[in-house]
Amino acid sequence: MKPIEYTDKIVADFKKLWEMLGVSYTSFVRTSSPEHEKTVQTLLQKVWEQGDIYKKDYEGLYCVPCESFWTEHQVEEAGGVCPDCGRPVEKMRESSYFFRMSKYADRILEYIETHPDFIQPVSRRNEMINFIKQGLEDLCISRSSFDWGIQVPFDPKHVVYVWFDALLAYFTGIGFGRDMDKFNRFWPADLHLVGKEIVRFHTIIWPAMLMAMGFDLPKEVYGHGWLVVDGDKMSKSKGNVVSPDDLVRDYGCDSLRLYELFVGPPELDAEWDDRGIEGVSRFLNRFWNLVMDSKDKDVKETKEMVKLRHKLVYDIEQRFNQFSLNTVISGFMEYNNKLMDLAKKEGGIDKETLKTFVILLAPFAPHIGEELWSQLGGTDSVFHSQWPECDTEAMKDDEVEVAVQVNGKTRAVISVPADISKEDAIVQGKEAVKDKMAGNIVKEIYVPGKIINIVCK
């Protein structure tokens, strides 16, 4: 079987999977395409002409699955295996072209140190700083022992090796060399979201390449953790994979999306648990039922509904802006429970509040989002609707519960207007505990919205 025939089959499998999961894309980039070949050869020629590429025989320790060369020191520290995947490495020697990555080490380090948000989370940032400080070696960028790949433009006996091919797919996908208006609109990227095992390639190799080619760096690279089973990364060779086909069949692709976000903080590894996806599926069913029960009722919005609606927008946006994706999903669950309680009291929920919830939920659960939007009377896609705005004034409570203490011990709890003055709060507090005070009042304390403390002696 020819390599292109083998990769054609893999591409077909991926496209089938994306269709099953409802994953859409504006461009499916294949590094074997003519457009990508032109991108790679154009930029490689530029770096060659400015003197940042040279040729030499290379001998090193090579990991075939990771397609990475390692130094003797790095392999020794990892116990004689690949530092990334733990598999055996082998010695290889061949004529190759090298990119002068070491030339850019100081610039990359300075950039990372002066742009604290460039690498997230902070733990990954610290790892990369330490890696650079150990010293960067130049990068092997071509192979001459096989001919499958993009020909090096200045030496057709060589093919481009891994990173000057793979990473430039970002450029091919947004029109480099074909539609520069589009390219300039989308580059630099706001975020590269990558697995933690390839953070090094995206925060050291890629920046060095971009600096050499004369392009801005992406604004942020976020290295997420893995889904693990019994503490191990999922792997076909270990037989501990979870089948997406079965999960979509049993729970639907929206439940799978939500659970993968909900399972844990994105920066950490998370243990897969089927019970978790069952819980997410129950949440979606409950919200669906809430909408179905309320959509045909003429429920008038109450102050409590308006307040809850604006708090929902505020909380979800705050959590998302902190990239706390797991708490975004738990936030939807919390507010759904609040809406369900409110619906029992009011006989349903008003449409504006339900629509707001659906618009916020749709990026995380697009299929149920579209279906519920239609049920609520939407005639266009939910993704064409206006993003909800938060009115902080509308979030404020009309009344708050305040603990009334005597000498630091709570003796009563009273409801007072949220904007009550200290004087009026003290008066109401003393009235509530008048039969529990003894002696003379020597001090009166009011912490707005929290406590009233009457100190007697």
Secondary structure, DSSP 8 states (H G I E B T S, - for coil): --HHHHHHHHHHHHHHHHHHHT---S----TTSHHHHHHHHHHHHHHHHTT-EEEEEEEEEEETTTTEEE-HHHHHHTTSS-TTT----EEEEEEEEEE-GGGGHHHHHHHHHH-TTSEESHHHHHHHHHHHHT----EE-EESS---S-EETTEEEEEE-THHHHTTHHHHHTTTTT-HHHHHHH-S-S-EEEEGGGHHIIIIIHHHHHHHHT----S-EEEE--EEETTEE--TTTT----HHHHHHHH-HHHHHHHHHHTS-TTS-EE--HHHHHHHHHHHHHHHHHHHHHTTS-----HHHHHHHHHHHHHHHHHHHTT-HHHHHHHHHHHHHHHHHHHHHHTS--HHHHHHHHHHHTTTSHHHHHHHHHHTT--S-GGGS------HHHHS-SEEEEEEEETTEEEEEEEEETT--HHHHHHHHHHHTGGG--S-EEEEEEETTTEEEEEE-
